[in-house]
Amino acid sequence: MLQEVLLAGDPAEKVDFMIHEVFSYQLFGQTVRITTSHVCLLIVVLTLIVFFIAGGQVFRHASEIPSGFQNFLEIIVEFLDGMVDKTMGKRGKGFRNYIGTIFIFILFSNISGLLGLRPPTADYGVTLPLGVVTFLLIHINEFKYNSVKAIWKDKCSPLPAWFPLWLPINLIGDFAVPVSLSLRLFANVLSGTVMMALVYGLLSKVAYAWPAVLHVYFDLFSGAIQTYVFCMLTMTYIKNAIGPDEVPVTKPKTEKEQDEAAEPEKEAA
């Protein structure tokens, strides 16, 4: 079973990038097959659950001067909060938990190849649900913060609302969002998985030590880039659906208020 789960096993064995069945069982007369993707995804999720529980315990007993694991966690939280605030503005506070969760999940899934696992994000069955959840968040918030009239006008743009010639094209663009998000992440991670499988499969006799450099690029560097791109696009789409932050309207000052504001300047002069 372990040989089937690990991508890079014994060099003497045939190493490939395909999804294999680990075991199966009967449920209500149907055969349920557990594949390498399920096992690797379970390992990633259980690891992250342990990580989050440990992090929660650290923050419950946090010290004023952080050190060690607490310092590491605070760096992660500050980075994610700053990324959301800079991209989404004031209304982005409600999305910190979602963006932070998918960022950590996608990143750890992408770099799990360093541990010899087949990255769960190299399976389209994992990336598509992430894209669908983002798609739902986009349009739920679009209807939450905008009127039906404003949404209709946007879907008909750049033409007037009474001439919806571009409506089908804009709708296709909306439904293409989860597909493009999920395919981009899936294809990039899968390409790295395929490359490493080819290295171990074709160059098994000399694949010692030096493939680590390729792992750093395909798993670590490319995985981090794809995580950042997925989250940035998610925040941008949601931000555009919500619309600009409300700008407070200030009443013009009266002549009396202008004179009172100018008095300290006169006295200073």
N, C-alpha and C positions, 0 to 999 in steps of 0.2 A: 504493500500500500504506500509506503513512504517513497519508494522508487517512482510511483506514478504521480505523486504529489509534487516532488521536487523537479524543477526544470533541469538543473545541472546535477545529474547523478554521477554514476561511475562512467568515466570517459569511454570505457570499453563497450558500454551499452549504447543503444541507439537513442539519442536525445532529440526530441522534436518539440514543437510548440503547440501541438494539437491538444484539445480538451479530451480527456479520457474518463471513462466510467471507473469509479473506485469500488462501489458496491451498489446493489439495488435491493429493494424490498417491495412487498405487495401491500397496497393500501386501498381498501374498498374495491378490490378487483382490478386495480390499475397498478402497473409497474412504475415505481418511482426510482429514478436513477440519480445517485449522488456522484457528481463529477469532481474533477480536480479543482474546478472553479469554486464549487461549493465549499470544499475543504479549505482552500486557501482563503476564501472570504471569511469563513468561520474563524480561522486563525487570526486574521487581521482584526476582526471585530472583537474577539475575546481579548486580544492584546490591548486594543484601545480602551475597552471597558476597564481593564486593570489600571491602565494609565490614567484615565479620568477619575477613578476612585482614589488612587494614590494622590493625584493632584488636588482633589477635594479635601482630603485629609490634611494635606500640607497647608492649604489656604485657611482651614478651620483653626489651625494652630500656627498661623503665620507670625513671624517675628518682624519687628520694625526694620531691622537691618537684614535684608534677604541674603541668603547664601545657598550655594549648592543647588539642589533641585528646585527650591522656591524661586531662586534667581532665574533659573532656566524657564520656569513656568511664567513668571512675570514678563520676561522678554517676549515669549510667544503671545501672551494676551495683549501686551502693548502694541506689538506689531500688527496683530489682526484687528484690534480696535482702531488703530490709526489708519489702516488700509480701508476699512469700511467708512470711517468718518470722512476721509479725504475724497472718496469716490462718490458716496451717497449723500453727504451732508447731514443735516439735523435729523431727517427722517430715517437715516440709516441705523440709528440705535436699535430699532426693533429687529434688525436683521443680523446683528452681531453673532448671535448664537448659531443661526443657520449657516452663515458664511464661515464662521470658525470651525463648525463641525465638519462641513464638506471639505474644507481646506485640509484639515488634519487627516480626514479619512482618505481623500484622494492622494495626498502626499505619501502617507504610509503605504497605501496600496501600490503606488507606483514604485516605491523604493524597496518593496518586499522582495524584488528579484535579487537584491543583495544578499538576502537570506536563503536563496535557492528556491524560493517559491515562484509559482507562476502568478504574475500580478493579476489580481481580480479585475482591474480596469482594462486588461487585455481581453475581456469578455464583454461583448456588446449588451448582454443581459444585465450587466452592472452599470454601465455608463448611460444606457437609455433611461432607466428610472430616474437617475440624477437629472437628466435633461427634462424629463416630464415634470418633476417636482418644481424645477425652475420655471418652466412654462406656466404651470398653475399659479405660482406666486406672482409672475408678471401680470397675468390678466385679473387675478383677484384684486391686486392692488390698483390696477388700472381702473376697474369699476368702483373701487373704494374711494379713490381720490379725484375721479373725474365724472362729469355728468355724461349721460347717454348721448346728448347732443354733441359734446366736445369729442367723444370717442368716435362718433359717426363722421364728424368733420375730419378727424385725423385719418380715419380709414379711407376716406375719399380723396385725401390730398395726393398730389398737388392741385387737383382740380376742385372746383366748388362742390359743396355738399349736395347740391341738387343735381349734380351730374356725376354719379358714382362709377365712372368708367374704370378707375384704378382700384376699385374695391376688391375684385378677385385677386389682383396681383398683390395688394397689401395683405390680404388674408393668407395667401400662399407664403408670403414672407414671414408672417407670424407663426404659422405652423411649421415652417422650416427651422425655427430657432432650436427646438429640442433635438431635432435631427442633426443639425450642424454642430451643436454643442457636444452631443454624445459621440458623433462620428469622429470629430477632431481628437477628442481625448482617447477614444478607443483605437483609432488608426495609429496615432503616434506611439502609444504604449505597446501595441501589438507589433509594430515595426521593430522596436527595440528588442522585443521578445524573440521575434523571428531571427534577427541578426545574431543574437547570442546563441540561439539554438543551432544556427548554421555553423558558428564558430566551434561549438562543442561537438557538433556532429561530424563536420568535415575535417577539423583540425584536432581531433581528439588526442592524437599522439604527441602533439606539441602544445596543447592547450593547458599550460601550467603557469600560474602566476600572472602572465601578461594579460589574460582576459579581464583581470580586475580593473585595468584602465578603461576598458570598454564598458564594464559595469558602472563605473563612476559616471561616464557620459550618458549612456542609455537609461540607466535606472535613476541615478541621483540628479544629474544636471537636467536632462530632458524631462524627468519626472517632476522636478520642482517647477520648471518652466510651464509645463502643461497644467499643473495645479493652479499656478498663478493666473494663467490665461483663462481657465474655466471660471474661476472665482471673479476675476475682473469683468468678464463678459456677463456673468450672472448679475453682478451689481449694476453694471451699465444698463442692461435691459430693464431691470426693475426700476432704476432711477428714472429712465426715460418714460416708463409707463406711469410712474407717480406724477411726474412733472416737476417744475422748479419749486424750490422752497418758497413758502409764503413770505413776501417782503412786507414788514409792518408799515402801515401808512401813517405818516406823521403830518399833523396839521401845521400849516404855515404860522410862524410866530406873528403876534400882533406888534404894533408899533411900540407899545409899552414894554413888552417882553424883549424886543430888540434893544430898546434904550437901557433896560436893566442889565442885559448881557454885555453891553458896550461900556458901562460905567467902570468895572474893574480894569479894563484896558486903558481908559482915560487916566485913571488914578496912577496906574503903573508908569504911563508916559510922563 
